[in-house]
Amino acid sequence: VDIWPQKEETHRVRFTFGGDKIVYVGNVSTPTADMSTIKIHLNSTISTKDARYMTMDVVDFYLNNPLPTHEYMRIPVWAIPKIIMDNYNLGSLVHNGMVTCLIRKGMYGLPQAGRIAFDDLVRHLEPYGYTPAPHTPGLWRHKTRPTTFTLVVDDFGVKYTSLDDVNHLVSALKDKYSIKEDWTGSLYTGLTIDWDYDNGTVDISMPGYYEKALKRFQHLPPT
């Protein structure tokens, strides 16, 4: 349960698989842009003539991708609302206070879900000319267009110099995914970004960061 101010649905509740309860021997690492790459990309945008920045995120990126091997999960009955129990006739499936489920597609918490979703994205965007940079994790480029973007899980931070270029990327993603677009480029991976294209400056901040940290570490400010 969390609050994500940069999302359309700010109050979020997610039901996840217990990733610490599974042994998966395949590759689960996913190339993700680190903060240095993101900051360099922001500076590259403000330093390039006529460049602009926008962000996108893919809806349900981890979900609905077929798993190469199925998984199983036990759900305690107390965690299942009665309306769900009744609607799907789950009462007959209860054993030792739990319902066992077969998982055929990716879901939150599965260690392999992120890698499967990433590989699927690579396969989808390659015919459109977009590929990951070979030596900078999380940075993507186009073969002929100047468009570049950083990728953090399902969040895209896009540098573009023309609407035709950025719409090419948007269209490529929409051919497979549902996406949400923010043409102001003001929120990305927890950063609040203030663009001043006329004066060639970009400022980043994290409002509320200190307050949350003080609360998390139970540090009382001095009087």
C-alpha positions in Angstrom: 0.0 0.0 0.0 1.5 3.3 -1.0 0.8 6.8 -2.4 2.4 7.6 -5.8 1.7 11.3 -6.6 3.2 10.9 -10.1 0.6 8.3 -11.1 -3.0 8.8 -12.3 -4.2 6.5 -9.5 -2.3 8.0 -6.6 -3.5 5.6 -3.9 -2.2 2.2 -4.8 -2.8 -1.3 -3.4 -0.9 -4.2 -5.0 -1.3 -7.9 -4.4 2.1 -9.5 -4.9 3.8 -12.9 -5.0 6.2 -13.7 -2.2 9.4 -13.4 -4.1 11.4 -14.6 -1.1 9.6 -17.9 -1.2 10.7 -19.0 -4.7 13.9 -20.5 -6.1 14.3 -19.4 -9.7 17.5 -20.4 -11.5 17.0 -18.2 -14.6 18.2 -14.6 -15.3 16.2 -12.1 -13.3 18.4 -9.0 -13.6 16.9 -6.1 -15.7 19.0 -3.3 -17.2 17.8 -0.1 -15.5 19.0 3.5 -15.8 20.8 4.7 -12.7 20.5 8.2 -11.3 23.8 9.3 -13.1 22.4 8.3 -16.4 19.1 10.0 -15.8 20.8 13.3 -14.8 23.2 13.2 -17.8 20.1 12.6 -20.1 18.3 15.6 -18.5 21.4 17.8 -19.1 21.7 16.5 -22.6 18.1 17.5 -23.3 18.5 21.1 -22.0 21.8 21.4 -23.8 20.5 20.4 -27.2 18.9 23.0 -29.4 15.1 22.5 -29.8 15.1 19.4 -27.7 12.2 18.7 -25.3 11.4 16.1 -22.7 8.4 14.0 -21.9 7.6 10.9 -19.8 5.5 7.8 -20.3 4.8 4.7 -18.3 3.4 1.4 -19.5 0.3 0.2 -17.7 0.5 -3.2 -16.1 4.0 -3.8 -17.5 4.8 -6.8 -15.3 1.4 -8.4 -16.0 0.0 -10.7 -18.7 3.4 -11.9 -20.1 3.4 -15.7 -20.4 5.7 -17.5 -18.1 8.0 -20.1 -19.6 7.2 -22.3 -16.6 4.2 -22.0 -14.4 4.4 -21.1 -10.7 2.1 -21.8 -7.8 1.0 -19.6 -4.9 -1.0 -20.2 -1.7 -3.4 -17.4 -0.6 -4.7 -17.3 3.0 -8.5 -17.3 3.0 -8.5 -14.3 5.4 -6.8 -12.3 2.6 -9.6 -13.0 0.0 -12.7 -10.9 0.2 -15.9 -12.8 0.7 -17.4 -11.5 -2.6 -14.4 -13.1 -4.4 -14.8 -16.4 -2.5 -18.5 -16.6 -3.4 -18.2 -15.3 -7.0 -15.6 -17.9 -8.0 -16.8 -20.7 -5.7 -13.5 -20.9 -4.0 -14.8 -22.5 -0.8 -14.4 -26.1 -2.2 -10.7 -25.3 -2.9 -9.7 -24.3 0.6 -7.1 -26.6 2.2 -5.5 -25.8 5.6 -7.0 -22.3 5.4 -5.5 -21.5 2.0 -6.4 -21.6 -1.7 -3.6 -22.7 -4.1 -3.4 -20.9 -7.4 -1.6 -21.7 -10.7 0.2 -18.7 -12.1 0.5 -18.7 -15.9 1.5 -15.1 -16.5 3.7 -12.5 -14.9 2.6 -10.8 -11.7 4.2 -8.5 -9.1 6.6 -10.2 -6.9 7.7 -12.9 -9.2 11.5 -12.5 -9.6 11.4 -13.4 -13.3 8.5 -11.1 -14.2 10.6 -8.0 -14.7 13.1 -9.8 -17.0 10.4 -11.4 -19.0 8.6 -8.1 -19.5 11.9 -6.4 -20.5 12.8 -9.0 -23.0 9.3 -8.7 -24.5 9.8 -5.0 -24.8 13.1 -5.4 -26.5 11.6 -7.8 -29.1 8.7 -5.4 -29.7 10.6 -2.2 -30.2 13.5 -3.6 -32.3 11.5 -3.7 -35.6 10.7 0.0 -35.0 14.5 0.8 -34.7 14.8 1.2 -30.9 17.5 -0.8 -29.1 19.2 -0.5 -25.7 22.6 1.2 -25.8 25.3 -1.5 -25.6 27.4 0.0 -22.7 24.9 2.2 -20.7 22.2 0.2 -18.9 18.8 1.8 -19.2 19.6 4.1 -22.1 17.9 3.4 -25.4 18.5 4.9 -28.9 17.0 4.8 -32.4 18.9 3.7 -35.4 18.3 6.8 -37.5 16.2 9.2 -35.4 17.8 11.4 -32.7 15.3 10.3 -30.1 16.8 8.7 -26.9 15.1 7.6 -23.7 16.0 6.2 -20.3 14.0 3.3 -18.9 13.4 2.5 -15.3 11.2 -0.6 -15.1 8.2 0.7 -17.0 8.9 4.5 -16.9 10.2 6.2 -20.0 12.1 9.6 -19.9 12.2 10.7 -23.5 14.4 13.3 -25.2 13.1 14.4 -28.6 13.7 17.2 -31.1 10.5 16.9 -33.2 6.9 15.8 -32.7 7.2 13.4 -35.5 10.1 11.6 -33.8 8.4 11.3 -30.4 5.1 10.3 -31.9 6.9 7.5 -33.7 8.0 6.1 -30.3 4.5 6.7 -28.8 2.9 4.9 -31.7 5.3 2.0 -31.5 4.5 1.5 -27.8 0.7 1.8 -28.3 0.9 -1.0 -30.9 1.3 -3.4 -28.0 0.8 -1.6 -24.6 -1.5 0.8 -22.9 0.6 3.8 -21.9 0.2 7.1 -20.0 1.8 10.2 -21.3 3.1 13.3 -19.5 4.1 15.9 -22.0 5.3 18.3 -19.3 8.1 15.9 -18.4 7.8 17.2 -14.8 7.8 13.9 -12.9 10.2 11.0 -13.4 11.3 8.2 -11.0 10.5 10.2 -7.9 12.1 13.4 -9.2 10.3 16.7 -9.7 11.7 18.3 -12.8 11.4 22.1 -13.6 12.2 22.8 -17.2 13.1 26.3 -18.4 13.8 25.8 -22.1 14.0 29.6 -22.8 16.9 30.1 -20.3 18.4 26.7 -20.8 18.1 25.4 -17.3 16.6 22.4 -15.6 16.2 21.9 -11.9 15.4 18.7 -10.0 14.0 18.3 -6.5 12.3 15.7 -4.3 9.6 17.6 -2.3 8.8 15.9 0.9 11.9 13.7 0.9 13.4 15.0 4.1 10.1 14.9 5.9 9.6 11.3 4.9 13.2 10.4 5.9 12.8 12.0 9.4 9.6 10.1 9.9 11.1 6.8 8.6 14.1 7.0 11.0 12.0 8.4 13.8 14.2 11.4 14.1 12.6 14.2 16.1 13.8 17.7 15.0 15.5 19.7 17.8 13.5 22.4 19.5 
